[in-house]
Amino acid sequence: MRAGAVVLIAAIALVGCRTEEQGRPVAYDKGVYQGQPDTALPEARLNDLRDRARRQHFF
């Protein structure tokens, strides 16, 4: 009975991981971003963001 419980728990633990979680990093380097690099924004979008920031600046 005890061996059956151990096998059951082991099976649940092995099957419990979702497919999308498998293969992802589980150890991280401190201070190092390991994600995808950001894409550069188009100049028109940057100008729009600068304009928004200027309109929010109150004296």
Secondary structure, DSSP 4 states (H G I P E B T S, - for coil): -HHHHHHHHHHHHHH-S-GGGTTS--S--TT---SPPPPPPPHHHHHHHHHHHHHT---
